[in-house]
């Protein structure tokens, strides 16, 4: 499903297309999914736990503090999408076009990332108590801003170079998490 949607678009992909590509019977498809939308949403959601695990694994144990953790997590996130160009096309470009349930599912998928940035902000304030209190909108601004930035890169055909955006996204997140004076900090391990 994701491969077909990435190549043809959600609207142009049909259940018979998916059945043919997957080499399954119509009955087998409908035993798993109610319709095309359900199959697409399941495909989009299937690998998200793996992605979150990849980010945590890359960033955990960042001995040099929250900035290093942010840098490692950001590069792992971008690399994850870069290594899955068809998934990136389906998720970032076609998912919003698939209807209201798809947008609701994407919004629900933001929750772990909002929690991640909330925890990262708390860690930053433990390491540097002089940082100002976190504004409530900051995790949402980072998650939504990063998502739309990546979506634009994918729409422009730059999924193969997503990791080159790590520095810009890192500085954007640091500036929001710690304040604008901290956003100009050097990039760890860059």
N, C-alpha and C positions, 0 to 999 in steps of 0.2 A: 504494500500500500504506500509506504513512505517513498519508495523509489519511484513509483508511478506518479505520485503527486508532485514530487520534486521535478520530474521531467515534463509532465503535462499540465500540472496545476490541479487543484482540488476539483473545480467544477468540471473539468474535462475527463476526470478519472471516474470510471464506472465500476460497479460490482463485477460485471462480466470481465472487465479488464483485470481486476485483481484475481479473480478465480483462475483466469488463464495464466497469468504470471506466476501464481503460487502453485499451479497445477493441482488444484483441489476441486472437489465437486461443489456444486451450488449448495447441496445439503450440508456439506462440511462447513462451508462459509457461514451459513445461517445458523448452524449449531453453535457457533462461536460469537457471532455478531448479529445484532438486530438489523443493521443497515450499514451503508457506506460510512456514515458519520461515526457510528460506534466503532467501526474498524479503524478509522483514521485516528480518532481520539485515543484508542487503546495503543496504537502504534506510537503516537506522540508522547504518551505517558510512560510507556514501557521502560525506557532506559534512563529516565530522570533519577531514580535512586542510585544507579551506577555513577551518574555524573556527580551527584552530591557526595557520594563516597570518594570519588576521585579527588574532588576539591579538598575535602577534609584530610584525606591521606597525604596530599601534597603539602598542605599548610600546617598540619599538626606537628607539634614539637619545634616550631620556629623559635629557636632560642634567642634570636635577636629582637624579639618583640613583635608587637601587633603589626607594624609596617611590613616586616618580613613576611608575616603570615598573610597579610593582604596581597603582597606581591606574588607569593607562591600560589595562593588561591586564584588570583586573577589570571596568571599565566596558565594554570592548569585548566581553568574554565574555558579560556580561549582556545587552547590546544585541543580540548575535548571536542569542541564544535568544528574546529579546523580539520580534524581527522574524520569527521562525519559530514561531508558536504551535502549529501542528499538529505540527511536528517535536518541539517541547518536550514536548507531551502524549504523543506516541508514545514518545519516548526516556526521559523521566524517570518516566512513570507506567506505561506498558505494557511497556516492555522487561524490567523485572524480573519481570513476570508471564508472559513468553514461555518460560520454562524455563531449564534449566541452561546450555545453550549460549549463550543470550542474556546471562546473568549473567557467564559467562566472557568473552564479547566485551566487555561493559562494563568488566570489570576490566582487560582488555588495553588498552582505550581510555584508562585512567587513566595509563598509562606516560608519555606525553609531558607530562602535567600534573605528575606527580611529578618528572620531570626539570626542568621549568620552575621549580618551587619550590625544588628543590635548587640550581639555578644562581642563582636569586634570593637564596637564603640565603648562598651563597658570595660574591656581589657585595656583599651587606650587610656581611659580615665584612671584605671588602677596604676598603670605605668607612669602616667603624667597627670597628677591631680590638678595641675594648673589649667588643664584644658577646660573650655567652657562646657556647660551642660549640653547634652545632645538635644538638638531640636527634633521633635517627634517625626517630622516629615523626612528626615535625612535618609533612613534606610529605604523608604519608598523612592525617593529621588534617585538614589544610587541604582536600585534594582530596575526601575522603569527607564531611567536614562541609559543605563548600560544595555538593556534589552533593545531599546529603539536604535541605539548606535549600532549594535551588532546586526540588527535587522536591515538597516540601511547598507551596511557593508555587504551583507549577503545579497540584497537586491541589486547592488552595483557589481556583483560578480567577484567580490574580493574575499570569499570565504577561505581561500588558500593562503591568505596573508593575515588572518585575524590576529595571530600572536604579535604582529608588528604594532598592534594598537594597545598592547599591554601597558606601556609607559603612560600613554594619555589617560587610559581608564584608571590606572593606579593614582595618578596625580589628581584626577577628578574626585575619586573616592576619599583620598587623604584630605583634600581641601574641605570636603563636606563633613567628614568624620571629626576632624581636628580643628578646623577653621582655616580661612584662606591663607594665613601666614605659613601654615604647615604644608600646603599643597605644593610648594616649590621645592620640597625636600628631594634629595637625590633618590633615585630608584635603587632599591637593594638589588644586589647581584646583577645589575645591568651592565 
